[in-house]
Amino acid sequence: MSSASSAAFLVLAFVLANVPFFTDRFLGAVRLSRPKSLVLRLLECLIYYGMAGAVGFWLEQRQGQVAPQGWEFYAITAALFLTFAFPGFVYRFLVRRGA
């Protein structure tokens, strides 16, 4: 990946990680009758993690040969995605409640 596409991908991953915490709609589209629970928000994060992974795979494939990845890669990227989601979590559960 070029540095521009890498930077754009990181910004996309950061935005996708925070979307579940800034909207009460499921996947940003489906209106729910009750506010989303933390479990539903984490499920949404998992879905967005898969979407970010698919975009990353597409970018890597576009640049050349796709490198095989083991479980370590997915563990590290999942931890990074959850780290990206921290500002949204803090906003939703700590700042808005006045803690």
Secondary structure, 3 states (H helix, E strand, C coil): CCHHHHHHHHHHHHHHHHHHHHCCCECCCECCCCCCCHHHHHHHHHHHHHHHHHHHHHHHHHHCCCCCCCHHHHHHHHHHHHHHHHHHHHHHHHHCCCC
